[in-house]
Amino acid sequence: MVMVEDNFYTDAPALVLRSTNDFHDRNLLVIDQLVKLVEEKNGKVKFPLLITGFDVKAKSDDGYGIKIVPRDDFQAVFDERLSGKYDCKRFSGVDELGLPKFEYNGKRKWHAKGMGVSGFYLGSYLGLYSMDEDLALSSGEGRIVLVRDGNLEGMLR
């Protein structure tokens, strides 16, 4: 966040996993993949988690058609701030994980849903979000870019 502070909005190469349930059925396959990876790497799963250090590969299924593949830097970090009870809390700065240090008069607002999986991104008004309804967010504030082996494969607006 320091790199983009007060200038840009961005997506982080990270996912937030809050539970094994989700309002959107398509997310359940991704959640199942993530839980299995975390169990393999860390043992017991404790929610909510910030997950980093993964690549996304194509896979045929009924969900998004993706497979989460851990890299050597795969990490799953439990942090209560990722839970929905902190939704709409204010902050100005972040810690070493990039998560908010809450304060009453903060300039930014934290947005987090209560369950399931979501992306993690800094919005155009410098709000920090981990609450998308599903992983396929593409709106006027952002776009999804698919990259394969360093080559641009496609872009959706």
C-alpha positions as CSV (number, residue, x, y, z in Angstrom):
1,M,0.0,0.0,0.0
2,V,2.9,2.4,0.5
3,M,3.7,2.2,-3.2
4,V,0.2,3.3,-4.2
5,E,-0.7,5.5,-1.2
6,D,-2.7,8.6,-2.2
7,N,-2.2,7.9,-5.9
8,F,-3.7,4.7,-7.2
9,Y,-6.1,1.8,-6.6
10,T,-4.8,-1.7,-7.0
11,D,-5.5,-5.4,-6.6
12,A,-3.2,-7.3,-4.3
13,P,-2.0,-10.8,-5.3
14,A,-4.0,-12.1,-2.3
15,L,-7.3,-13.7,-1.2
16,V,-9.2,-13.5,2.0
17,L,-10.8,-16.7,3.3
18,R,-13.2,-16.3,6.2
19,S,-15.1,-19.6,6.3
20,T,-15.9,-22.7,4.2
21,N,-19.3,-21.2,3.3
22,D,-20.2,-18.5,0.8
23,F,-23.3,-16.9,-0.7
24,H,-22.1,-17.8,-4.2
25,D,-21.8,-21.4,-5.2
26,R,-19.1,-20.7,-7.7
27,N,-16.8,-19.6,-4.8
28,L,-17.2,-23.0,-3.0
29,L,-14.7,-24.8,-5.4
30,V,-12.1,-22.1,-4.8
31,I,-12.7,-22.2,-1.0
32,D,-12.2,-26.0,-1.1
33,Q,-8.9,-25.7,-3.0
34,L,-7.7,-23.0,-0.5
35,V,-8.6,-25.0,2.6
36,K,-6.8,-28.1,1.3
37,L,-3.7,-26.0,0.5
38,V,-3.7,-24.3,3.9
39,E,-4.1,-27.7,5.6
40,E,-1.2,-29.2,3.6
41,K,1.1,-26.2,4.4
42,N,0.0,-25.2,7.9
43,G,-2.0,-28.0,9.3
44,K,-5.1,-26.8,11.1
45,V,-7.1,-24.0,9.4
46,K,-8.2,-21.0,11.6
47,F,-10.4,-18.3,10.0
48,P,-10.2,-15.6,8.8
49,L,-7.0,-15.9,6.7
50,L,-5.0,-13.7,4.4
51,I,-3.6,-16.0,1.6
52,T,-0.6,-14.9,-0.5
53,G,2.0,-16.6,-2.6
54,F,0.0,-18.5,-5.3
55,D,-0.5,-18.6,-9.0
56,V,-3.8,-19.2,-10.8
57,K,-4.0,-21.8,-13.6
58,A,-6.8,-22.8,-15.9
59,K,-8.8,-25.8,-14.9
60,S,-12.1,-27.2,-16.3
61,D,-14.9,-27.3,-13.7
62,D,-18.2,-25.8,-13.0
63,G,-16.8,-22.8,-11.0
64,Y,-14.5,-20.2,-12.4
65,G,-12.4,-22.7,-14.3
66,I,-9.3,-22.0,-12.2
67,K,-6.9,-23.9,-9.9
68,I,-5.0,-22.2,-7.1
69,V,-1.3,-23.4,-7.2
70,P,0.9,-22.6,-4.3
71,R,4.4,-21.1,-4.9
72,D,7.4,-21.4,-2.6
73,D,6.3,-18.2,-0.9
74,F,2.7,-19.5,-0.2
75,Q,1.5,-18.1,3.1
76,A,-1.8,-18.2,5.1
77,V,-2.0,-15.7,8.0
78,F,-4.8,-15.6,10.5
79,D,-5.9,-12.1,11.4
80,E,-9.1,-11.1,13.1
81,R,-9.2,-7.8,11.3
82,L,-10.3,-9.8,8.2
83,S,-13.6,-10.7,9.8
84,G,-16.9,-8.9,9.0
85,K,-17.1,-7.4,12.5
86,Y,-14.5,-4.8,11.4
87,D,-16.5,-3.7,8.3
88,C,-16.5,0.1,7.9
89,K,-13.8,0.8,10.5
90,R,-11.5,3.7,9.7
91,F,-7.7,3.7,9.4
92,S,-4.9,5.7,7.9
93,G,-2.0,3.4,8.0
94,V,-1.3,-0.3,7.6
95,D,1.0,-2.8,9.2
96,E,3.7,-5.1,7.7
97,L,0.9,-7.4,6.3
98,G,-0.8,-4.5,4.5
99,L,-3.7,-4.7,6.9
100,P,-5.3,-1.6,8.6
101,K,-4.2,-0.1,11.9
102,F,-7.7,1.1,12.9
103,E,-8.1,4.6,14.4
104,Y,-11.2,6.6,15.1
105,N,-10.5,9.5,12.7
106,G,-8.8,7.5,9.9
107,K,-8.9,8.8,6.3
108,R,-9.7,5.4,4.8
109,K,-12.4,2.9,5.3
110,W,-12.0,-0.9,5.7
111,H,-14.7,-3.0,4.0
112,A,-15.0,-6.8,4.8
113,K,-17.8,-9.3,4.5
114,G,-18.6,-11.8,7.1
115,M,-18.0,-15.2,5.4
116,G,-16.6,-16.9,2.4
117,V,-13.8,-15.8,0.1
118,S,-13.0,-12.6,-1.6
119,G,-10.2,-10.6,-3.3
120,F,-8.2,-8.0,-1.5
121,Y,-7.9,-4.5,-3.2
122,L,-7.3,-0.8,-2.6
123,G,-10.2,1.1,-4.2
124,S,-10.3,4.3,-6.2
125,Y,-11.2,6.4,-3.1
126,L,-8.4,4.6,-1.1
127,G,-10.8,2.4,0.8
128,L,-9.4,-1.1,1.4
129,Y,-11.8,-3.9,0.4
130,S,-12.1,-7.6,1.0
131,M,-15.8,-7.9,0.5
132,D,-16.6,-8.6,-3.2
133,E,-19.7,-10.7,-3.8
134,D,-17.6,-13.1,-5.9
135,L,-14.1,-13.3,-7.3
136,A,-15.2,-12.2,-10.8
137,L,-15.4,-8.5,-10.1
138,S,-15.0,-6.3,-13.1
139,S,-16.5,-2.8,-12.9
140,G,-15.9,0.8,-13.7
141,E,-13.4,0.9,-10.8
142,G,-11.3,-2.0,-12.1
143,R,-10.8,-4.8,-14.6
144,I,-9.7,-8.4,-14.7
145,V,-6.6,-9.2,-16.6
146,L,-5.7,-12.8,-17.5
147,V,-2.0,-13.4,-17.9
148,R,-0.4,-16.7,-19.1
149,D,3.4,-17.1,-18.9
150,G,4.0,-13.4,-18.9
151,N,1.8,-12.8,-22.0
152,L,-1.5,-10.9,-21.9
153,E,-4.2,-13.4,-22.7
154,G,-7.3,-11.3,-22.4
155,M,-8.8,-8.4,-20.7
156,L,-12.4,-7.7,-19.5
157,R,-13.9,-4.4,-18.6
